[in-house]
Amino acid sequence: MSDIQAQFSVLKQTADPAVADAIRHLIERGKDHELNRVNVLDFSRRTGLDEERVISGFLHASRLGLFELTWNVLCPGCGGVLDAHSTLKSLRHDDYHCGLCACGYEASVDEQVEVAFTVSPRVRRIAAHDPNTLPIWDYFKQIFWSSGVDFDEESFASLSNEVVLDALELPAGEKAVLSLQLPKEFIIVFEPVTHSAQFIDVQGEPTKERQQLSLMYNRIEAPTGTMTMRPGPLRLSLDNQAGVRVLPSVFVAAQALHHLIGKRKPFLTAKRMLTNQTFRDVYKADNLNIDQRLKITSLTFLFTDLKGSTALYERVGDLAAFDLVRAHFHALLEIISSEKGAVVKTIGDAVMATFIRPEHALAAGLRMRAAMAALNAERGKEDLIVKIGIHEGPCLAVMLNERQDYFGQTVNIAARVQSLSTSQEIHITGPIIDSPAVATILEREAIKPIQKQAALRGIADKIVVYEIP
């Protein structure tokens, strides 16, 4: 059996078999561009397979060496890839700059860092493994723009027909001249390899006199800035001193361009990856550096604690209590995973978990309560009582005690809210109950939350919380 066949065999044992088969089919029969920066959410939609199982399958495939996982920093404006990293550890703290949009951004892992998968060159060689050999529009589609930009053949034809005045491949060390007729529009001379842009504001009366513009590309200082020209002929001189092939392209920055790059489809974000149980289990040591702090603008936290566990040990004995606590943990962890959450850590009899969306956390909390009721019913006793608190807000993803953790006031509030519970009730905060999807769950379950004010230890002001009775 070849190494690749052995990898497929292991994948089928570690991932969902249907997902493993779909991944194998993609590797063996997919077109080159389909194996570059695979958008796993789009793959899930096209194959009809469960998203969580697909994410898990690609993570296992990546760990086995079938794919290379990349973390791509995106421009929120145009969807361009500003930088690509093989590990989240190399994500920079400083701003990333988009030449096409002329804006700087601090990378947020919420929607600005895309997680994608490219087939390993050891498994199958594809054109994107040598990006400097890709035709110009394949480079734009496969390397510059992210998997979230929703291009098809029709839109790409529209790009070349309506948006691009001219474009060329310019080898390293060579020069070229483009002769253009400038329309009365805002023009961008954009180069995707060096991410440089020269803006031309074309205004005023048309001229028949040829205008001149010279641009030089290098690795030190890329052409930038805005200049004003008149409608009419332009002689554009280009000099490539960048040491690699460059692809200068002249765009008309009109509505057609904004419409094309504004069409987006969902993609796997770094925030969702960090809140994925398979990723936390498989890539334990590969998340962040010890001194890294990644901003997350919104994440949902769920805390649980087993009420009266000390008294439980005294009442039933260590061995029986240990089995009960283990059964409780098994039920809780299974529910968290199935509701698209991930366990950050367990502390004694408590669990800290994260979810991308508030409704997933509430659904998990309601299922946890039902699971404890079922365990109690089996034993004919009511001594397994889980206190649950849920809160949403901004936080920092950090490394603590050699594992990826979270830090900030949102985490503190979520932990304190859990302590308000005295029985099987769940306590949630305003940001949770304000979610339309949470309101839908409460209405469907005929649950009427009880609003109250609570003083939380370590929090200066009282906050409004809602008890789910």
C-alpha positions as CSV (number, residue, x, y, z in Angstrom):
1,M,0.0,0.0,0.0
2,S,1.4,3.4,-1.0
3,D,1.8,6.2,1.6
4,I,-1.2,8.1,0.1
5,Q,-3.4,5.0,0.2
6,A,-2.4,4.5,3.8
7,Q,-3.3,8.1,4.6
8,F,-6.7,7.7,3.1
9,S,-7.2,4.5,5.1
10,V,-6.4,6.3,8.4
11,L,-8.6,9.3,7.4
12,K,-11.6,7.0,7.0
13,Q,-11.0,5.7,10.5
14,T,-10.6,9.2,12.1
15,A,-13.1,11.2,10.1
16,D,-16.7,10.6,9.0
17,P,-16.5,7.9,6.3
18,A,-18.7,9.9,3.9
19,V,-16.5,13.0,4.3
20,A,-13.4,10.9,3.9
21,D,-14.7,9.5,0.6
22,A,-15.7,13.0,-0.6
23,I,-12.2,14.3,0.2
24,R,-10.6,11.4,-1.6
25,H,-12.8,12.0,-4.7
26,L,-11.8,15.7,-4.6
27,I,-8.1,14.9,-4.5
28,E,-8.3,12.2,-7.2
29,R,-10.7,13.9,-9.6
30,G,-11.0,17.5,-8.8
31,K,-9.7,20.2,-11.1
32,D,-6.5,22.0,-10.0
33,H,-8.3,25.2,-8.9
34,E,-10.7,23.2,-6.8
35,L,-7.8,21.9,-4.7
36,N,-6.3,25.3,-4.0
37,R,-7.6,27.1,-0.9
38,V,-10.6,24.9,-0.5
39,N,-13.5,26.7,1.1
40,V,-14.8,23.9,3.3
41,L,-18.2,25.5,4.0
42,D,-18.8,25.7,0.2
43,F,-17.5,22.1,-0.1
44,S,-20.1,21.1,2.6
45,R,-22.9,22.9,0.7
46,R,-22.0,21.4,-2.7
47,T,-21.6,17.8,-1.3
48,G,-24.6,18.0,1.1
49,L,-22.4,16.9,4.0
50,D,-22.6,18.2,7.5
51,E,-20.5,21.3,8.0
52,E,-19.0,20.3,11.3
53,R,-18.1,16.8,10.0
54,V,-16.5,18.4,6.9
55,I,-14.4,20.8,9.0
56,S,-13.3,17.9,11.2
57,G,-12.5,15.7,8.1
58,F,-10.3,18.4,6.5
59,L,-8.5,19.0,9.8
60,H,-7.7,15.3,10.1
61,A,-6.7,15.2,6.4
62,S,-4.4,18.2,7.0
63,R,-2.8,16.5,10.1
64,L,-2.2,13.4,8.0
65,G,-0.4,15.5,5.4
66,L,-3.0,15.3,2.6
67,F,-3.6,19.1,2.8
68,E,-1.8,22.2,3.9
69,L,-3.8,24.5,6.2
70,T,-3.4,28.2,5.7
71,W,-4.6,31.3,7.7
72,N,-5.2,34.1,5.2
73,V,-5.6,37.7,6.3
74,L,-8.3,39.3,4.2
75,C,-9.2,42.8,3.3
76,P,-12.8,43.4,4.5
77,G,-13.3,45.8,1.6
78,C,-12.3,43.8,-1.5
79,G,-11.8,40.3,-0.1
80,G,-8.2,40.2,-1.2
81,V,-5.6,38.1,0.6
82,L,-3.2,40.5,2.3
83,D,-1.0,37.8,3.8
84,A,-1.0,34.0,4.0
85,H,0.3,32.1,7.1
86,S,0.9,28.4,7.6
87,T,0.3,28.9,11.3
88,L,-1.7,31.4,13.3
89,K,1.4,32.0,15.3
90,S,2.9,34.1,12.6
91,L,-0.1,36.5,12.4
92,R,1.2,40.0,12.9
93,H,0.1,42.4,15.6
94,D,0.5,45.5,13.4
95,D,-1.9,46.7,10.6
96,Y,-2.2,45.0,7.3
97,H,-2.5,47.3,4.3
98,C,-4.6,46.8,1.1
99,G,-3.3,48.6,-1.9
100,L,-6.5,48.1,-3.9
101,C,-8.6,49.7,-1.2
102,A,-5.9,52.0,0.1
103,C,-6.8,51.1,3.7
104,G,-5.1,49.6,6.7
105,Y,-6.6,47.0,9.0
106,E,-5.8,45.3,12.2
107,A,-6.5,41.6,11.7
108,S,-9.5,40.4,13.6
109,V,-10.0,36.7,13.7
110,D,-13.8,37.1,13.5
111,E,-14.3,37.7,9.8
112,Q,-10.9,38.9,8.6
113,V,-8.8,35.7,8.8
114,E,-9.9,32.9,6.5
115,V,-8.9,29.2,7.1
116,A,-8.4,27.3,3.8
117,F,-6.9,24.0,2.7
118,T,-4.6,23.4,-0.2
119,V,-3.7,19.9,-1.4
120,S,-0.1,18.9,-0.4
121,P,2.3,18.9,-3.4
122,R,3.5,15.5,-2.1
123,V,0.0,14.2,-2.8
124,R,-0.9,16.0,-6.0
125,R,0.9,18.8,-7.8
126,I,-1.4,21.6,-8.9
127,A,-0.8,24.9,-10.8
128,A,-1.2,27.0,-7.7
129,H,1.8,25.4,-6.1
130,D,3.8,27.6,-8.6
131,P,1.7,30.8,-8.5
132,N,4.2,32.7,-10.6
133,T,3.3,30.5,-13.6
134,L,-0.4,31.0,-13.3
135,P,-2.2,33.0,-16.1
136,I,-3.0,36.5,-14.9
137,W,-6.7,36.0,-14.1
138,D,-6.1,32.6,-12.6
139,Y,-3.6,34.4,-10.3
140,F,-6.2,36.9,-9.3
141,K,-8.9,34.3,-8.7
142,Q,-6.7,31.7,-6.9
143,I,-4.1,33.7,-5.2
144,F,-5.2,37.3,-4.7
145,W,-8.9,36.9,-3.9
146,S,-10.1,34.8,-1.1
147,S,-12.4,31.7,-1.3
148,G,-15.2,33.9,0.0
149,V,-15.4,36.1,-3.1
150,D,-18.1,34.4,-5.2
151,F,-16.7,34.4,-8.8
152,D,-18.1,32.3,-11.6
153,E,-17.2,32.2,-15.3
154,E,-19.8,34.8,-16.1
155,S,-18.6,37.3,-13.5
156,F,-15.0,36.8,-14.5
157,A,-15.9,37.4,-18.2
158,S,-17.6,40.6,-17.0
159,L,-14.4,41.6,-15.1
160,S,-12.3,41.4,-18.2
161,N,-14.9,43.1,-20.4
162,E,-16.3,45.9,-18.3
163,V,-13.7,46.6,-15.6
164,V,-10.2,46.0,-17.0
165,L,-8.8,48.5,-19.5
166,D,-5.6,46.5,-19.9
167,A,-3.4,44.0,-18.1
168,L,-0.1,42.2,-18.8
169,E,2.4,39.8,-17.3
170,L,5.7,41.5,-16.9
171,P,8.7,39.2,-16.2
172,A,11.4,40.2,-13.6
173,G,13.8,42.7,-14.9
174,E,11.7,43.7,-17.9
175,K,10.0,46.9,-19.0
176,A,6.8,47.5,-21.0
177,V,4.6,50.3,-22.3
178,L,0.8,50.3,-22.4
179,S,-1.1,52.8,-24.6
180,L,-4.5,53.5,-23.0
181,Q,-7.5,55.7,-23.7
182,L,-8.5,57.1,-20.2
183,P,-12.3,57.4,-19.7
184,K,-13.7,59.9,-17.3
185,E,-13.6,57.5,-14.4
186,F,-11.6,56.7,-11.3
187,I,-8.8,54.4,-12.4
188,I,-6.6,52.0,-10.4
189,V,-3.3,50.6,-11.7
190,F,-3.2,47.6,-9.4
191,E,-0.4,45.0,-9.1
192,P,-1.5,41.9,-7.1
193,V,1.9,40.3,-6.5
194,T,3.5,43.3,-4.7
195,H,0.0,44.6,-3.6
196,S,0.8,48.1,-5.0
197,A,-1.7,50.6,-6.5
198,Q,-1.5,53.9,-8.3
199,F,-4.8,55.8,-8.4
200,I,-5.7,58.1,-11.2
201,D,-8.6,60.5,-10.9
202,V,-9.6,61.2,-14.5
203,Q,-11.5,64.5,-14.7
204,G,-11.9,67.7,-16.7
205,E,-12.0,68.3,-20.4
206,P,-10.8,65.5,-22.8
207,T,-7.4,66.0,-24.3
208,K,-5.8,64.7,-27.5
209,E,-2.3,65.2,-26.1
210,R,-0.6,62.0,-24.9
211,Q,-0.1,62.0,-21.1
212,Q,2.7,60.1,-19.5
213,L,3.0,57.9,-16.3
214,S,5.9,55.8,-15.3
215,L,5.7,53.1,-12.5
216,M,8.5,51.0,-11.1
217,Y,7.8,47.8,-9.1
218,N,10.3,46.6,-6.5
219,R,10.3,44.9,-3.1
220,I,11.3,48.1,-1.2
221,E,8.8,50.8,-2.2
222,A,5.6,50.0,-4.2
223,P,4.0,52.7,-6.3
224,T,1.2,54.4,-4.3
225,G,-0.8,57.6,-4.2
226,T,-3.3,59.5,-6.3
227,M,-2.8,61.8,-9.3
228,T,-5.2,63.7,-11.5
229,M,-5.3,63.3,-15.3
230,R,-7.7,64.3,-18.1
231,P,-9.7,61.9,-20.3
232,G,-7.7,60.9,-23.3
233,P,-4.5,59.0,-24.4
234,L,-2.1,57.7,-21.8
235,R,1.4,56.2,-22.2
236,L,2.0,54.0,-19.2
237,S,5.6,52.9,-18.8
238,L,6.2,49.9,-16.4
239,D,9.6,48.8,-15.0
240,N,9.7,45.5,-13.0
241,Q,12.6,45.5,-10.5
242,A,10.7,43.3,-8.0
243,G,12.7,40.1,-8.7
244,V,9.5,38.2,-9.6
245,R,6.9,38.4,-12.3
246,V,4.4,41.1,-11.7
247,L,0.8,41.5,-13.2
248,P,0.0,45.2,-13.5
249,S,-3.7,45.6,-14.3
250,V,-5.7,48.8,-15.1
251,F,-9.1,48.8,-13.4
252,V,-12.0,51.1,-13.8
253,A,-13.2,51.6,-10.2
254,A,-16.8,51.9,-11.1
255,Q,-20.0,50.1,-9.9
256,A,-19.2,47.0,-12.0
257,L,-16.0,46.4,-10.0
258,H,-17.7,46.9,-6.6
259,H,-20.5,44.6,-7.7
260,L,-18.2,41.8,-8.8
261,I,-16.0,41.7,-5.7
262,G,-19.0,42.4,-3.4
263,K,-20.5,39.0,-4.1
264,R,-19.5,36.9,-1.1
265,K,-20.1,33.4,0.2
266,P,-19.5,32.1,3.7
267,F,-16.0,30.8,4.5
268,L,-14.4,29.2,7.5
269,T,-13.1,31.9,9.8
270,A,-10.3,31.7,12.4
271,K,-12.8,32.4,15.1
272,R,-14.8,29.4,14.2
273,M,-11.7,27.3,13.9
274,L,-10.5,28.3,17.4
275,T,-14.0,27.3,18.6
276,N,-13.9,23.9,16.9
277,Q,-13.4,20.8,19.1
278,T,-11.5,18.8,16.5
279,F,-9.0,21.7,16.0
280,R,-8.5,22.1,19.7
281,D,-7.9,18.3,20.1
282,V,-5.7,17.8,17.0
283,Y,-3.7,21.0,17.0
284,K,-3.1,21.4,20.7
285,A,0.3,23.0,20.5
286,D,-0.1,24.8,17.2
287,N,-2.6,27.5,18.0
288,L,-0.8,30.7,19.3
289,N,2.5,31.9,20.6
290,I,2.8,32.5,24.3
291,D,2.9,36.3,23.9
292,Q,0.2,36.5,21.2
293,R,-3.1,38.3,21.8
294,L,-5.7,38.0,19.1
295,K,-8.7,40.2,19.3
296,I,-12.2,38.7,18.9
297,T,-15.0,41.2,18.6
298,S,-17.7,38.8,19.7
299,L,-17.7,35.2,21.2
300,T,-20.3,33.4,23.3
301,F,-19.1,31.7,26.5
302,L,-20.9,29.0,28.5
303,F,-19.9,28.1,32.0
304,T,-21.2,25.2,34.0
305,D,-20.6,24.0,37.5
306,L,-21.9,20.9,39.4
307,K,-23.8,22.1,42.5
308,G,-23.0,20.5,45.8
309,S,-20.4,18.0,44.5
310,T,-18.6,17.9,47.8
311,A,-21.8,16.8,49.6
312,L,-22.4,14.3,46.8
313,Y,-19.0,12.6,47.5
314,E,-19.8,12.4,51.2
315,R,-23.3,11.0,50.6
316,V,-22.6,8.3,48.0
317,G,-18.9,7.7,48.4
318,D,-15.9,8.5,46.3
319,L,-16.2,5.7,43.7
320,A,-19.9,6.2,43.0
321,A,-19.6,10.0,43.0
322,F,-16.6,9.7,40.5
323,D,-18.7,7.6,38.2
324,L,-21.6,10.1,38.4
325,V,-19.3,13.1,37.8
326,R,-17.7,11.4,34.8
327,A,-21.1,10.6,33.3
328,H,-22.1,14.2,33.8
329,F,-18.9,15.4,32.0
330,H,-19.4,12.9,29.2
331,A,-23.0,14.2,28.6
332,L,-21.9,17.8,28.7
333,L,-18.9,17.5,26.4
334,E,-20.9,15.5,23.8
335,I,-23.6,18.2,23.8
336,I,-21.1,21.0,23.4
337,S,-19.4,19.4,20.4
338,S,-22.8,18.6,18.7
339,E,-23.9,22.2,19.1
340,K,-20.8,23.5,17.3
341,G,-19.0,24.5,20.4
342,A,-15.7,23.6,21.9
343,V,-14.5,22.9,25.5
344,V,-11.8,25.4,26.5
345,K,-11.1,23.7,29.8
346,T,-12.6,21.8,32.8
347,I,-11.8,23.1,36.3
348,G,-12.8,20.6,39.0
349,D,-16.5,19.9,38.3
350,A,-16.8,23.0,36.1
351,V,-16.7,23.4,32.3
352,M,-15.8,26.5,30.2
353,A,-16.9,26.3,26.6
354,T,-17.2,28.7,23.6
355,F,-19.7,29.0,20.8
356,I,-19.7,31.1,17.6
357,R,-23.3,32.1,18.0
358,P,-25.6,32.6,21.2
359,E,-28.3,30.3,20.0
360,H,-25.9,27.4,19.8
361,A,-24.9,28.0,23.5
362,L,-28.5,28.3,24.6
363,A,-29.5,25.1,22.8
364,A,-26.5,23.4,24.5
365,G,-27.6,24.7,27.9
366,L,-31.2,23.5,27.5
367,R,-29.9,20.1,26.4
368,M,-27.5,19.9,29.3
369,R,-30.3,20.5,31.7
370,A,-32.4,17.8,30.1
371,A,-29.5,15.4,30.2
372,M,-29.0,15.9,33.9
373,A,-32.7,15.4,34.5
374,A,-32.5,12.1,32.5
375,L,-29.4,11.0,34.6
376,N,-31.3,11.8,37.8
377,A,-34.4,9.9,36.6
378,E,-32.3,6.8,35.9
379,R,-31.1,6.9,39.5
380,G,-34.3,8.0,41.1
381,K,-32.6,10.9,42.8
382,E,-32.2,14.7,42.2
383,D,-28.6,15.3,43.3
384,L,-27.0,16.1,39.9
385,I,-27.7,19.8,39.5
386,V,-25.7,21.8,36.9
387,K,-25.5,25.6,37.2
388,I,-25.2,27.2,33.8
389,G,-24.4,30.8,32.7
390,I,-24.1,32.2,29.2
391,H,-22.7,35.6,28.0
392,E,-21.4,37.1,24.8
393,G,-18.9,39.9,24.0
394,P,-15.4,40.8,22.9
395,C,-12.3,39.0,24.2
396,L,-8.7,38.1,23.6
397,A,-7.5,34.7,22.4
398,V,-4.4,33.9,24.3
399,M,-2.1,31.0,25.3
400,L,-2.2,30.1,29.0
401,N,-0.7,27.0,30.6
402,E,0.3,25.6,27.2
403,R,-3.3,25.7,25.8
404,Q,-5.4,28.2,23.9
405,D,-7.6,30.1,26.3
406,Y,-9.5,33.4,26.4
407,F,-9.1,36.5,28.5
408,G,-11.2,39.6,29.3
409,Q,-14.2,41.0,31.0
410,T,-16.6,39.0,28.9
411,V,-15.1,35.8,30.3
412,N,-15.3,37.1,33.8
413,I,-19.0,38.0,33.5
414,A,-19.9,34.7,32.0
415,A,-18.2,32.8,34.9
416,R,-20.0,35.1,37.5
417,V,-23.4,34.7,35.8
418,Q,-23.1,30.9,36.1
419,S,-22.7,31.3,39.9
420,L,-26.2,33.0,40.1
421,S,-27.9,29.7,39.5
422,T,-29.1,27.8,42.6
423,S,-31.0,25.0,41.0
424,Q,-31.5,23.8,37.4
425,E,-32.2,27.3,36.0
426,I,-29.9,28.9,33.4
427,H,-28.8,32.5,33.5
428,I,-28.1,34.5,30.4
429,T,-27.2,38.2,29.7
430,G,-28.7,40.9,27.6
431,P,-26.5,40.3,24.5
432,I,-27.7,36.7,24.5
433,I,-31.4,37.4,24.8
434,D,-31.1,40.2,22.2
435,S,-30.2,37.6,19.6
436,P,-33.2,37.0,17.2
437,A,-32.3,33.3,17.0
438,V,-32.3,33.0,20.8
439,A,-35.8,34.6,20.9
440,T,-37.0,32.0,18.4
441,I,-35.8,29.2,20.6
442,L,-37.4,30.7,23.7
443,E,-40.7,31.1,21.8
444,R,-40.6,27.6,20.4
445,E,-39.9,26.1,23.8
446,A,-42.6,28.4,25.4
447,I,-40.0,29.7,27.9
448,K,-40.6,33.0,29.6
449,P,-37.3,34.5,30.9
450,I,-37.3,36.3,34.3
451,Q,-35.5,39.6,34.2
452,K,-33.6,40.7,37.2
453,Q,-30.6,42.8,38.3
454,A,-27.6,41.0,39.7
455,A,-24.4,42.1,41.5
456,L,-21.5,40.0,40.3
457,R,-18.3,39.5,42.3
458,G,-15.5,41.6,40.8
459,I,-17.9,43.6,38.5
460,A,-18.4,47.2,39.6
461,D,-22.0,47.8,38.5
462,K,-25.0,45.6,38.7
463,I,-26.0,44.0,35.3
464,V,-29.4,42.9,34.0
465,V,-29.6,39.1,33.7
466,Y,-32.3,36.7,32.6
467,E,-33.2,33.5,34.3
468,I,-34.4,30.6,32.1
469,P,-36.6,28.8,34.7
